[in-house]
């Protein structure tokens, strides 16, 4: 789960991390009032879950409250890479002297969390990693002791920066790690961590991602979820109890059991020249209700020109799965071609049931992919 | 021979009285796995399928001599269950449970390692040494004994590939589903190392997916080794930043791309195939050439 910059900054303030001063506005009038309150030049920033908002015109500077109102009018409702802007963050305009990067994430290969710091902030850190790998400093935290002060110092003194500034950065690293642990984050990132001309150090941006497996122990996060900004089909999937749906931009709807198998299906459809419209893993065996639900969801995507069902019968038998599919399909209105590939336990019996009911049945994934791609051309 | 489990493995089922635990315990017993008992706090003294149930793993281990456990407890208690088993002295622990918080697993995976125990998973189908012992939730009948060592991050894709292997007369020494989470107890490399040390394993199938750097690590290790080996990477067409079902199957920060994994395998002389059909055909060819 991800949250907006303004929400991230609220969480940072809670643990004592200073950020640029400001508040969120949903209307131009609110933006004007916040700018008047701040009483100096402000930045009006679009709150969207996608990078590159600055280049897209989603950040504007305003000298006066009236200008802030105008800026908010232009930004709210704006479309940035397919996402509609509903809110803006109005905050003090800061005069930056230096921009650093501070981030905490899971290092999967090390099996623990890592704090990363770079004196080259303000730009995409992945770019820095490529162009100046020696300018990214890391501190792997202990799996159960967390991070010690000396470890942060060891990381920071390698940078050769001024001690006075490093002491401030140290505090940010420690508190950011505290936030990361407290909220079950998978990413806490401050970029830029800005050293201002007046000597202050503030978090000028805040990016926080949470571990979806742990949201159950943070009920407060539910209030931060902005349903209106989620993809409508992904939201509809959740409402139908289908938690493993990802919308893509092609035209071949794909349903299967098992994440790896569905990923493999996407790959082979692409290899045969089709473009997958979605990833949908329905898990275990397919019963009629599940099939109807999954098909209903995939068919509600207007881009879908055909659907490929790929099931490997494991402990659930193929004939049971086939009956589930036959009954499930009857419950939805099917106007596009459907190809079913069924393999595994009792596949012959399963395929016979499907064929009897007039479905396109394929024996292999390759054959199924070829068929559905041909039918959706 | 095999790796990790065999017909002598004595297994405790943690969460044996639950729906999933009960269902799969029956299937494992039917396969011939030595299930010596189960654990559910509060159900000690009862029996399931004629096996004794204990309140704690320690008690179960002391009374049955179990050396292996399989966990079916809900996500919120899974990390605790793994630690309980490890501290009781269980040597091989399989955690089937899906949805375990990452921050629970980080310290637990490290502690299990410190104790010298072996954790498989979480969020995995388990493992099987065909003909001897099934310690997981896979459909048993598609497996057959033989020389192919098999390691994979996904469940159904494994079943599909194993089914194809068996139909082509290629049996398996042990198949390990290591799990689809970002933090897991046993990596690709761990399995490959164990397989290379196992005299019964004469060929390898590796099924990876996007995310992390485990496949690359295993590929580097395989450079210069002469065992017939083939690989497959699921998620080659997945867009960056989208999590494909498994919590671990995501390309983020430029790390974990399919191309990086394919390149690493290719460099090690391990062909990466697009489908399980092609995978098995290629393995068969390579095994014939190597005369195994």
Interface residues (C-beta under 8 A of the other chain):
Chain A: X105 X106 X108 X109 X111 X112 X113 X125 X126 X129 X143 X144 X181 X184 X186 X211 X212 X213 X214 X216 X217 X244 X246 X248 X256 X257 X258 X259 X260 X261 X262 X263 X264 X266 X267 X268 X270 X271 X276 X279 X281 X312 X313 X314 X315 X343 X344 X345 X364 X365 X366
Chain B: X27 X75 X76 X99 X100 X101 X102 X103 X104 X106 X107 X109 X110 X111 X137 X138 X139 X141 X142 X152 X153 X154 X155 X156 X157 X158 X159 X160 X163 X180 X182 X183 X207 X209 X210 X211 X212 X213 X214 X217 X232 X234 X235 X236 X237 X238 X239 X242 X243 X244 X245 X246 X247 X248 X249 X253 X254 X274 X275 X276 X277
